[in-house]
Amino acid sequence: MNRFDVQPLGRFAGSSAAIRRPKEITYFSYDDNHQYHLDSRSLRYYYPPMLGADLSQGFDTFQQLDDTADDHLDSLLKTIMALEERTGAKQEVDVITWRGMMTKVRALAWMPTISRTTGRLQQPDNGYSFRQYEWLTSPARMKDTIYIEENHESKLQQRQSQRQQPWQAGAPSQDLMSYWGYKFETLSLLPRQWDPTTREFIESREDLVVNNYAQYCSVVRTGIGKTKLIIGGEVDAVWDCKPDNKDDPTNWVELKTSAEIENERDMLKYERKLLKFWIQSFLLGVPKIIVGFRSKHGVLQRLEELETKNIPSMVKRRGKGTWDGNLCINFTASFLDWLKHTVTSDGVWRIRRRERTPVIEVFKHEETGYGDVLSPEFVKWRTQSIGNSTQGNGDKARAS
């Protein structure tokens, strides 16, 4: 059993580790039936929603994706295979994973623990309580790359546990509040740029049936400290249009909702959300976040535009200082570097942080094979020659 100590967090303080700007290398879409396509058909464009909109409207007709099936890394790996086949160059990195997985890794430092000396529940150094649960993920190593996915059974158990938590009488259900976020996206998106879009369509978005099947997923190369990564994840919209020059950054927009801030307790909740907002957008290189503030009954009241890069300093300046951006980056860089030197042989591993414990455990789960983490098609692709030019182009891929 290998262990990575989370506490004391102070050792991760200071200037942040080096970060390589996320650069999109490829992309794919899920259509309105959640079918995979190697194109940008589900790319959407931002246009401000009308204030005063009822985010509960249409809840009874919500077409919600059933995500109880385990899709693993299949779509991401399929897209990487297509890129390597097109370019003749293997994408050589240390880690390949989904954005959601890396978001959870970065937030691990702010899970509560049990004190080794007093035996009592001890919050992180910031004193703020984050949701408590056991965290489990399933990485597989193939040659020099670690592929990380969340353990699906663990994820479903956490979801069930959250649903069983006591709910305040008269408060909106968890399902309804989740719907509010999708409704806000529907009210804020256009299928084409705004100039060819009719005024009639823009003003009738409130009546559209909400469907969360369609997604545009960006796949980026990035680096955190000494670790090179490929990360895939959904992006909500583009502010204007994707640049013709692929080396230029895209003005992506992330859409979020939050309850209107009325007191100090609300501010603490919002600050916790900002940690997740920042991490999610930071990882894919999304520069702007649009937050729709709603009433307790789900009425859209106001919008706030946040620059992703400014969120950590905003929390320090205006908030309660419940988290630190540099510390978050340094924790992630240290953990990933440790993980590379721990998961050193092929097979299926487990990464676990038990509820309320101050250590992350890593252990071998299957000595051979890749479980269901890697698809047979991807394993076959990576074990065969990609072409005579692969070796030479691999250096170019590593440098990009």
C-alpha beads as a LAMMPS data file, in Angstrom:
LAMMPS data file: protein, C-alpha beads

400 atoms
399 bonds

1 atom types
1 bond types

-500.0 500.0 xlo xhi
-500.0 500.0 ylo yhi
-500.0 500.0 zlo zhi

Masses

1 110.0

Atoms # bond

1 1 1 0.000 0.000 0.000
2 1 1 1.402 3.388 -1.048
3 1 1 0.265 6.529 0.804
4 1 1 0.313 10.222 -0.058
5 1 1 -0.192 12.538 2.931
6 1 1 -2.672 15.366 2.347
7 1 1 -1.919 17.128 5.626
8 1 1 -0.335 19.454 6.492
9 1 1 -1.566 21.558 3.584
10 1 1 0.922 24.278 4.449
11 1 1 3.710 22.427 2.674
12 1 1 1.982 23.135 -0.640
13 1 1 1.866 26.896 -0.049
14 1 1 3.905 29.409 -2.049
15 1 1 4.198 30.282 -5.708
16 1 1 2.335 27.916 -7.976
17 1 1 3.999 25.136 -9.924
18 1 1 4.509 25.650 -13.653
19 1 1 1.346 25.346 -15.728
20 1 1 1.247 24.723 -19.458
21 1 1 -1.653 26.558 -21.102
22 1 1 -4.302 24.034 -22.211
23 1 1 -4.353 23.755 -25.996
24 1 1 -7.132 22.025 -27.892
25 1 1 -5.712 19.223 -30.026
26 1 1 -8.989 17.645 -31.132
27 1 1 -12.686 17.422 -30.237
28 1 1 -15.852 15.386 -30.635
29 1 1 -19.603 15.742 -30.172
30 1 1 -22.538 13.860 -28.766
31 1 1 -25.728 14.652 -30.715
32 1 1 -29.295 15.065 -29.415
33 1 1 -29.506 11.272 -29.055
34 1 1 -26.106 11.163 -27.316
35 1 1 -24.514 9.426 -30.299
36 1 1 -20.781 9.981 -30.774
37 1 1 -19.491 12.004 -33.754
38 1 1 -15.954 13.057 -34.577
39 1 1 -16.966 16.605 -35.428
40 1 1 -18.182 19.886 -33.896
41 1 1 -21.917 19.562 -34.624
42 1 1 -22.837 20.230 -30.975
43 1 1 -20.772 23.398 -30.639
44 1 1 -22.943 26.186 -29.198
45 1 1 -22.654 29.981 -29.005
46 1 1 -23.398 32.226 -26.039
47 1 1 -26.114 34.846 -26.129
48 1 1 -27.375 36.374 -22.843
49 1 1 -30.647 35.004 -21.466
50 1 1 -33.609 37.113 -20.438
51 1 1 -33.651 37.986 -16.731
52 1 1 -36.752 37.010 -14.817
53 1 1 -36.985 33.647 -16.548
54 1 1 -38.500 30.794 -14.553
55 1 1 -35.839 28.078 -14.495
56 1 1 -38.431 25.497 -13.440
57 1 1 -40.415 25.893 -16.664
58 1 1 -40.367 22.671 -18.703
59 1 1 -39.180 20.414 -15.876
60 1 1 -41.954 17.927 -16.663
61 1 1 -40.683 17.517 -20.251
62 1 1 -36.951 17.376 -19.408
63 1 1 -35.144 14.873 -21.631
64 1 1 -32.476 13.732 -19.181
65 1 1 -29.540 11.566 -20.113
66 1 1 -29.357 8.280 -18.240
67 1 1 -25.731 8.172 -17.149
68 1 1 -25.946 5.080 -14.960
69 1 1 -24.122 3.059 -17.636
70 1 1 -20.325 3.106 -17.418
71 1 1 -18.889 4.681 -20.574
72 1 1 -15.312 4.562 -19.232
73 1 1 -12.806 6.569 -21.309
74 1 1 -14.095 5.126 -24.593
75 1 1 -15.079 8.336 -26.410
76 1 1 -11.927 10.145 -25.338
77 1 1 -9.697 7.261 -26.424
78 1 1 -11.562 6.886 -29.721
79 1 1 -10.930 10.570 -30.436
80 1 1 -7.232 10.273 -29.578
81 1 1 -6.925 7.246 -31.888
82 1 1 -8.448 9.256 -34.737
83 1 1 -6.008 12.116 -34.083
84 1 1 -3.009 9.771 -34.073
85 1 1 -4.190 8.080 -37.252
86 1 1 -4.619 11.460 -38.954
87 1 1 -1.253 12.879 -37.863
88 1 1 0.800 9.667 -37.706
89 1 1 2.092 10.799 -34.300
90 1 1 1.499 9.171 -30.954
91 1 1 0.312 11.576 -28.273
92 1 1 2.850 10.848 -25.557
93 1 1 1.850 12.162 -22.155
94 1 1 1.950 10.979 -18.546
95 1 1 -1.786 11.021 -17.817
96 1 1 -4.977 10.787 -19.898
97 1 1 -8.288 11.409 -18.156
98 1 1 -11.570 13.312 -18.103
99 1 1 -11.796 16.875 -16.807
100 1 1 -14.217 15.763 -14.076
101 1 1 -11.643 13.349 -12.730
102 1 1 -8.961 16.028 -12.468
103 1 1 -11.448 18.408 -10.841
104 1 1 -11.930 15.883 -8.049
105 1 1 -8.193 15.297 -7.696
106 1 1 -7.581 19.001 -7.216
107 1 1 -10.344 19.317 -4.627
108 1 1 -9.094 16.353 -2.536
109 1 1 -7.089 18.662 -0.304
110 1 1 -10.304 20.231 1.009
111 1 1 -12.018 17.070 2.236
112 1 1 -12.434 16.859 6.036
113 1 1 -10.376 14.398 8.106
114 1 1 -10.294 12.808 11.541
115 1 1 -7.525 14.220 13.755
116 1 1 -4.860 11.642 14.621
117 1 1 -4.402 13.205 18.059
118 1 1 -7.964 14.015 19.194
119 1 1 -9.974 11.559 17.108
120 1 1 -12.401 14.350 16.230
121 1 1 -13.616 15.569 12.855
122 1 1 -11.088 18.069 11.564
123 1 1 -11.816 20.387 8.669
124 1 1 -9.041 21.424 6.259
125 1 1 -6.770 24.299 7.211
126 1 1 -9.382 26.759 5.965
127 1 1 -11.962 25.512 8.476
128 1 1 -14.669 24.984 5.889
129 1 1 -16.747 21.812 5.644
130 1 1 -16.861 20.028 2.311
131 1 1 -19.025 16.985 1.566
132 1 1 -17.727 13.802 3.164
133 1 1 -17.434 10.508 1.315
134 1 1 -14.979 7.831 0.368
135 1 1 -13.342 8.628 -2.959
136 1 1 -12.258 5.821 -5.260
137 1 1 -10.887 5.828 -8.793
138 1 1 -9.460 3.262 -11.175
139 1 1 -6.283 4.081 -13.064
140 1 1 -4.702 1.702 -15.545
141 1 1 -1.121 1.949 -16.725
142 1 1 -0.107 1.027 -20.237
143 1 1 3.538 1.502 -21.088
144 1 1 4.403 5.058 -20.029
145 1 1 0.885 6.511 -19.638
146 1 1 -1.581 6.357 -16.746
147 1 1 -5.259 6.389 -17.748
148 1 1 -7.534 7.515 -14.922
149 1 1 -11.282 7.079 -14.657
150 1 1 -13.631 7.293 -11.705
151 1 1 -14.696 3.986 -10.224
152 1 1 -18.255 3.778 -11.538
153 1 1 -19.699 1.719 -8.705
154 1 1 -18.242 4.144 -6.172
155 1 1 -19.736 7.085 -8.067
156 1 1 -23.226 5.552 -8.069
157 1 1 -22.961 4.772 -4.355
158 1 1 -22.014 8.380 -3.605
159 1 1 -24.943 9.622 -5.664
160 1 1 -27.346 7.337 -3.818
161 1 1 -25.942 8.441 -0.479
162 1 1 -26.449 12.089 -1.386
163 1 1 -30.055 11.427 -2.390
164 1 1 -30.727 9.811 0.992
165 1 1 -29.555 12.840 2.951
166 1 1 -32.289 14.675 4.912
167 1 1 -34.039 17.285 2.821
168 1 1 -35.524 20.479 4.191
169 1 1 -39.300 20.517 3.997
170 1 1 -40.560 22.834 1.271
171 1 1 -37.163 23.133 -0.397
172 1 1 -36.817 22.345 -4.126
173 1 1 -35.774 18.781 -4.867
174 1 1 -32.229 17.928 -5.870
175 1 1 -33.500 16.887 -9.309
176 1 1 -35.242 20.234 -9.817
177 1 1 -32.201 22.253 -8.800
178 1 1 -30.070 20.178 -11.161
179 1 1 -32.580 20.962 -13.908
180 1 1 -32.221 24.691 -13.236
181 1 1 -28.621 24.485 -14.443
182 1 1 -29.605 22.786 -17.707
183 1 1 -32.453 25.245 -18.201
184 1 1 -30.039 28.145 -17.760
185 1 1 -27.818 26.657 -20.453
186 1 1 -30.775 26.300 -22.845
187 1 1 -31.715 29.942 -22.230
188 1 1 -28.123 31.062 -22.914
189 1 1 -27.127 29.083 -26.011
190 1 1 -27.561 29.358 -29.768
191 1 1 -26.882 26.578 -32.308
192 1 1 -25.301 29.142 -34.639
193 1 1 -23.619 32.526 -34.213
194 1 1 -26.017 35.291 -33.283
195 1 1 -25.946 37.245 -36.586
196 1 1 -27.642 34.530 -38.728
197 1 1 -29.951 33.556 -35.838
198 1 1 -33.457 35.008 -35.980
199 1 1 -34.812 37.244 -33.243
200 1 1 -37.779 34.886 -33.012
201 1 1 -35.523 31.967 -32.048
202 1 1 -33.586 34.014 -29.508
203 1 1 -36.744 35.188 -27.773
204 1 1 -38.383 31.729 -27.798
205 1 1 -35.560 29.850 -26.070
206 1 1 -37.601 29.808 -22.862
207 1 1 -40.072 27.442 -24.572
208 1 1 -37.486 24.955 -25.868
209 1 1 -37.508 21.416 -24.476
210 1 1 -34.415 20.976 -22.310
211 1 1 -32.200 18.098 -23.423
212 1 1 -28.792 17.341 -21.909
213 1 1 -27.854 14.622 -24.409
214 1 1 -25.933 16.905 -26.768
215 1 1 -22.372 17.918 -25.818
216 1 1 -19.340 19.426 -27.467
217 1 1 -16.205 17.955 -25.891
218 1 1 -12.804 19.572 -26.158
219 1 1 -9.617 17.512 -25.833
220 1 1 -6.580 19.481 -24.667
221 1 1 -2.884 18.970 -23.959
222 1 1 -1.679 20.672 -20.818
223 1 1 0.887 20.355 -18.069
224 1 1 0.814 20.701 -14.289
225 1 1 4.239 20.825 -12.698
226 1 1 6.293 17.970 -14.162
227 1 1 3.268 16.035 -15.423
228 1 1 2.033 16.179 -19.034
229 1 1 -1.657 15.485 -19.515
230 1 1 -4.403 15.046 -22.083
231 1 1 -7.782 16.013 -20.654
232 1 1 -11.194 15.726 -22.282
233 1 1 -14.313 17.537 -21.148
234 1 1 -17.509 19.248 -22.193
235 1 1 -17.461 22.975 -22.881
236 1 1 -20.737 24.870 -22.822
237 1 1 -20.229 27.520 -25.488
238 1 1 -17.921 29.841 -27.342
239 1 1 -18.177 33.601 -26.772
240 1 1 -17.740 34.582 -30.428
241 1 1 -16.251 31.921 -32.734
242 1 1 -13.374 29.477 -32.810
243 1 1 -10.226 31.111 -34.242
244 1 1 -8.953 30.092 -37.666
245 1 1 -5.431 29.837 -36.271
246 1 1 -5.395 26.684 -34.127
247 1 1 -2.574 28.118 -32.022
248 1 1 -4.813 30.957 -30.821
249 1 1 -6.881 30.324 -27.669
250 1 1 -10.651 29.952 -28.005
251 1 1 -12.941 32.256 -26.038
252 1 1 -14.846 29.460 -24.336
253 1 1 -17.635 30.191 -21.877
254 1 1 -18.659 28.061 -18.896
255 1 1 -22.251 28.513 -17.679
256 1 1 -23.110 28.109 -14.001
257 1 1 -26.019 28.865 -11.683
258 1 1 -25.960 29.763 -8.010
259 1 1 -28.401 30.915 -5.359
260 1 1 -28.527 34.652 -4.740
261 1 1 -26.194 35.651 -1.891
262 1 1 -28.189 36.997 1.039
263 1 1 -25.996 36.334 4.066
264 1 1 -22.588 35.105 5.208
265 1 1 -23.634 31.453 5.014
266 1 1 -24.634 31.941 1.378
267 1 1 -21.267 33.578 0.724
268 1 1 -19.438 30.550 2.118
269 1 1 -21.477 28.234 -0.106
270 1 1 -20.743 30.383 -3.137
271 1 1 -17.043 30.459 -2.329
272 1 1 -17.020 26.669 -2.220
273 1 1 -18.692 26.634 -5.628
274 1 1 -16.074 29.039 -6.955
275 1 1 -13.364 26.481 -6.214
276 1 1 -15.106 23.970 -8.481
277 1 1 -15.939 26.619 -11.102
278 1 1 -12.307 27.723 -11.224
279 1 1 -10.831 24.227 -11.392
280 1 1 -13.222 23.050 -14.118
281 1 1 -12.563 26.065 -16.332
282 1 1 -8.834 26.256 -15.601
283 1 1 -8.245 22.672 -16.697
284 1 1 -9.689 23.133 -20.210
285 1 1 -8.496 26.702 -20.717
286 1 1 -11.954 28.288 -20.447
287 1 1 -11.299 32.007 -19.834
288 1 1 -14.786 33.196 -18.860
289 1 1 -17.555 31.952 -16.570
290 1 1 -21.101 33.334 -16.686
291 1 1 -22.928 32.838 -13.388
292 1 1 -26.707 33.083 -13.365
293 1 1 -27.895 34.023 -9.878
294 1 1 -31.359 32.709 -9.062
295 1 1 -33.892 33.121 -6.319
296 1 1 -34.723 30.306 -3.906
297 1 1 -37.629 29.460 -6.183
298 1 1 -35.532 29.276 -9.352
299 1 1 -36.153 32.681 -10.941
300 1 1 -33.155 34.076 -12.842
301 1 1 -32.304 37.408 -11.232
302 1 1 -28.926 38.579 -12.483
303 1 1 -25.790 37.597 -14.390
304 1 1 -22.158 37.960 -13.401
305 1 1 -19.171 37.494 -15.699
306 1 1 -16.044 36.080 -14.076
307 1 1 -12.577 35.881 -15.575
308 1 1 -11.297 32.434 -14.644
309 1 1 -7.743 33.621 -13.987
310 1 1 -8.975 36.232 -11.483
311 1 1 -11.110 33.956 -9.290
312 1 1 -8.391 32.926 -6.772
313 1 1 -7.379 36.538 -6.129
314 1 1 -11.062 37.525 -5.880
315 1 1 -11.593 34.881 -3.180
316 1 1 -8.591 36.224 -1.246
317 1 1 -9.713 39.832 -1.592
318 1 1 -13.501 39.639 -1.205
319 1 1 -14.247 36.218 0.256
320 1 1 -13.557 34.292 3.437
321 1 1 -10.272 32.798 2.248
322 1 1 -11.605 29.242 2.330
323 1 1 -9.241 28.031 -0.388
324 1 1 -6.030 29.074 -2.110
325 1 1 -5.374 28.734 -5.837
326 1 1 -1.603 28.319 -5.628
327 1 1 -1.943 25.713 -2.912
328 1 1 -4.465 23.840 -5.051
329 1 1 -2.108 23.792 -8.052
330 1 1 0.898 22.770 -5.958
331 1 1 -1.029 19.971 -4.266
332 1 1 -2.105 18.629 -7.657
333 1 1 1.404 18.904 -9.121
334 1 1 2.910 17.072 -6.138
335 1 1 0.293 14.344 -6.148
336 1 1 0.579 13.697 -9.902
337 1 1 4.363 13.558 -9.732
338 1 1 4.126 11.096 -6.815
339 1 1 1.525 9.058 -8.729
340 1 1 3.861 8.726 -11.742
341 1 1 6.574 7.302 -9.497
342 1 1 4.117 4.988 -7.730
343 1 1 2.101 3.505 -10.601
344 1 1 5.144 2.128 -12.388
345 1 1 3.888 -1.138 -13.870
346 1 1 1.096 -2.093 -16.232
347 1 1 -2.211 -3.318 -14.818
348 1 1 -5.196 -1.863 -13.006
349 1 1 -4.678 0.153 -9.836
350 1 1 -6.887 1.884 -7.294
351 1 1 -6.616 5.394 -5.879
352 1 1 -8.596 5.828 -2.685
353 1 1 -9.140 8.438 -0.036
354 1 1 -11.227 6.989 2.754
355 1 1 -13.843 9.182 4.365
356 1 1 -12.305 11.604 6.879
357 1 1 -8.758 10.280 6.526
358 1 1 -5.709 12.492 5.764
359 1 1 -4.044 10.149 3.261
360 1 1 -4.575 9.054 -0.333
361 1 1 -3.887 5.356 -0.860
362 1 1 -2.703 3.754 -4.099
363 1 1 -2.564 -0.012 -4.569
364 1 1 -2.480 -2.620 -7.326
365 1 1 -5.895 -4.128 -8.064
366 1 1 -5.132 -6.351 -11.084
367 1 1 -1.635 -7.467 -11.961
368 1 1 -2.273 -7.825 -15.692
369 1 1 -4.584 -6.371 -18.289
370 1 1 -6.393 -3.049 -18.184
371 1 1 -9.812 -4.049 -16.836
372 1 1 -12.513 -2.036 -18.572
373 1 1 -10.549 1.198 -18.297
374 1 1 -9.060 0.827 -21.793
375 1 1 -11.155 -0.386 -24.700
376 1 1 -9.846 -3.406 -26.657
377 1 1 -9.683 -1.204 -29.773
378 1 1 -7.408 1.304 -28.037
379 1 1 -5.151 -1.405 -26.599
380 1 1 -4.797 -2.937 -30.061
381 1 1 -4.079 0.472 -31.574
382 1 1 -1.426 1.366 -29.039
383 1 1 0.309 -2.015 -29.264
384 1 1 0.577 -1.972 -33.037
385 1 1 2.777 0.269 -35.140
386 1 1 1.107 3.569 -35.961
387 1 1 3.374 3.882 -38.965
388 1 1 7.004 4.306 -39.789
389 1 1 6.769 8.029 -39.148
390 1 1 5.373 7.605 -35.640
391 1 1 8.720 7.480 -33.864
392 1 1 9.946 10.629 -35.478
393 1 1 6.662 12.450 -35.173
394 1 1 6.397 11.409 -31.532
395 1 1 9.099 13.914 -30.645
396 1 1 7.096 16.597 -32.380
397 1 1 3.947 15.536 -30.511
398 1 1 5.783 15.682 -27.191
399 1 1 7.011 19.183 -27.929
400 1 1 3.621 20.552 -28.970

Bonds

1 1 1 2
2 1 2 3
3 1 3 4
4 1 4 5
5 1 5 6
6 1 6 7
7 1 7 8
8 1 8 9
9 1 9 10
10 1 10 11
11 1 11 12
12 1 12 13
13 1 13 14
14 1 14 15
15 1 15 16
16 1 16 17
17 1 17 18
18 1 18 19
19 1 19 20
20 1 20 21
21 1 21 22
22 1 22 23
23 1 23 24
24 1 24 25
25 1 25 26
26 1 26 27
27 1 27 28
28 1 28 29
29 1 29 30
30 1 30 31
31 1 31 32
32 1 32 33
33 1 33 34
34 1 34 35
35 1 35 36
36 1 36 37
37 1 37 38
38 1 38 39
39 1 39 40
40 1 40 41
41 1 41 42
42 1 42 43
43 1 43 44
44 1 44 45
45 1 45 46
46 1 46 47
47 1 47 48
48 1 48 49
49 1 49 50
50 1 50 51
51 1 51 52
52 1 52 53
53 1 53 54
54 1 54 55
55 1 55 56
56 1 56 57
57 1 57 58
58 1 58 59
59 1 59 60
60 1 60 61
61 1 61 62
62 1 62 63
63 1 63 64
64 1 64 65
65 1 65 66
66 1 66 67
67 1 67 68
68 1 68 69
69 1 69 70
70 1 70 71
71 1 71 72
72 1 72 73
73 1 73 74
74 1 74 75
75 1 75 76
76 1 76 77
77 1 77 78
78 1 78 79
79 1 79 80
80 1 80 81
81 1 81 82
82 1 82 83
83 1 83 84
84 1 84 85
85 1 85 86
86 1 86 87
87 1 87 88
88 1 88 89
89 1 89 90
90 1 90 91
91 1 91 92
92 1 92 93
93 1 93 94
94 1 94 95
95 1 95 96
96 1 96 97
97 1 97 98
98 1 98 99
99 1 99 100
100 1 100 101
101 1 101 102
102 1 102 103
103 1 103 104
104 1 104 105
105 1 105 106
106 1 106 107
107 1 107 108
108 1 108 109
109 1 109 110
110 1 110 111
111 1 111 112
112 1 112 113
113 1 113 114
114 1 114 115
115 1 115 116
116 1 116 117
117 1 117 118
118 1 118 119
119 1 119 120
120 1 120 121
121 1 121 122
122 1 122 123
123 1 123 124
124 1 124 125
125 1 125 126
126 1 126 127
127 1 127 128
128 1 128 129
129 1 129 130
130 1 130 131
131 1 131 132
132 1 132 133
133 1 133 134
134 1 134 135
135 1 135 136
136 1 136 137
137 1 137 138
138 1 138 139
139 1 139 140
140 1 140 141
141 1 141 142
142 1 142 143
143 1 143 144
144 1 144 145
145 1 145 146
146 1 146 147
147 1 147 148
148 1 148 149
149 1 149 150
150 1 150 151
151 1 151 152
152 1 152 153
153 1 153 154
154 1 154 155
155 1 155 156
156 1 156 157
157 1 157 158
158 1 158 159
159 1 159 160
160 1 160 161
161 1 161 162
162 1 162 163
163 1 163 164
164 1 164 165
165 1 165 166
166 1 166 167
167 1 167 168
168 1 168 169
169 1 169 170
170 1 170 171
171 1 171 172
172 1 172 173
173 1 173 174
174 1 174 175
175 1 175 176
176 1 176 177
177 1 177 178
178 1 178 179
179 1 179 180
180 1 180 181
181 1 181 182
182 1 182 183
183 1 183 184
184 1 184 185
185 1 185 186
186 1 186 187
187 1 187 188
188 1 188 189
189 1 189 190
190 1 190 191
191 1 191 192
192 1 192 193
193 1 193 194
194 1 194 195
195 1 195 196
196 1 196 197
197 1 197 198
198 1 198 199
199 1 199 200
200 1 200 201
201 1 201 202
202 1 202 203
203 1 203 204
204 1 204 205
205 1 205 206
206 1 206 207
207 1 207 208
208 1 208 209
209 1 209 210
210 1 210 211
211 1 211 212
212 1 212 213
213 1 213 214
214 1 214 215
215 1 215 216
216 1 216 217
217 1 217 218
218 1 218 219
219 1 219 220
220 1 220 221
221 1 221 222
222 1 222 223
223 1 223 224
224 1 224 225
225 1 225 226
226 1 226 227
227 1 227 228
228 1 228 229
229 1 229 230
230 1 230 231
231 1 231 232
232 1 232 233
233 1 233 234
234 1 234 235
235 1 235 236
236 1 236 237
237 1 237 238
238 1 238 239
239 1 239 240
240 1 240 241
241 1 241 242
242 1 242 243
243 1 243 244
244 1 244 245
245 1 245 246
246 1 246 247
247 1 247 248
248 1 248 249
249 1 249 250
250 1 250 251
251 1 251 252
252 1 252 253
253 1 253 254
254 1 254 255
255 1 255 256
256 1 256 257
257 1 257 258
258 1 258 259
259 1 259 260
260 1 260 261
261 1 261 262
262 1 262 263
263 1 263 264
264 1 264 265
265 1 265 266
266 1 266 267
267 1 267 268
268 1 268 269
269 1 269 270
270 1 270 271
271 1 271 272
272 1 272 273
273 1 273 274
274 1 274 275
275 1 275 276
276 1 276 277
277 1 277 278
278 1 278 279
279 1 279 280
280 1 280 281
281 1 281 282
282 1 282 283
283 1 283 284
284 1 284 285
285 1 285 286
286 1 286 287
287 1 287 288
288 1 288 289
289 1 289 290
290 1 290 291
291 1 291 292
292 1 292 293
293 1 293 294
294 1 294 295
295 1 295 296
296 1 296 297
297 1 297 298
298 1 298 299
299 1 299 300
300 1 300 301
301 1 301 302
302 1 302 303
303 1 303 304
304 1 304 305
305 1 305 306
306 1 306 307
307 1 307 308
308 1 308 309
309 1 309 310
310 1 310 311
311 1 311 312
312 1 312 313
313 1 313 314
314 1 314 315
315 1 315 316
316 1 316 317
317 1 317 318
318 1 318 319
319 1 319 320
320 1 320 321
321 1 321 322
322 1 322 323
323 1 323 324
324 1 324 325
325 1 325 326
326 1 326 327
327 1 327 328
328 1 328 329
329 1 329 330
330 1 330 331
331 1 331 332
332 1 332 333
333 1 333 334
334 1 334 335
335 1 335 336
336 1 336 337
337 1 337 338
338 1 338 339
339 1 339 340
340 1 340 341
341 1 341 342
342 1 342 343
343 1 343 344
344 1 344 345
345 1 345 346
346 1 346 347
347 1 347 348
348 1 348 349
349 1 349 350
350 1 350 351
351 1 351 352
352 1 352 353
353 1 353 354
354 1 354 355
355 1 355 356
356 1 356 357
357 1 357 358
358 1 358 359
359 1 359 360
360 1 360 361
361 1 361 362
362 1 362 363
363 1 363 364
364 1 364 365
365 1 365 366
366 1 366 367
367 1 367 368
368 1 368 369
369 1 369 370
370 1 370 371
371 1 371 372
372 1 372 373
373 1 373 374
374 1 374 375
375 1 375 376
376 1 376 377
377 1 377 378
378 1 378 379
379 1 379 380
380 1 380 381
381 1 381 382
382 1 382 383
383 1 383 384
384 1 384 385
385 1 385 386
386 1 386 387
387 1 387 388
388 1 388 389
389 1 389 390
390 1 390 391
391 1 391 392
392 1 392 393
393 1 393 394
394 1 394 395
395 1 395 396
396 1 396 397
397 1 397 398
398 1 398 399
399 1 399 400
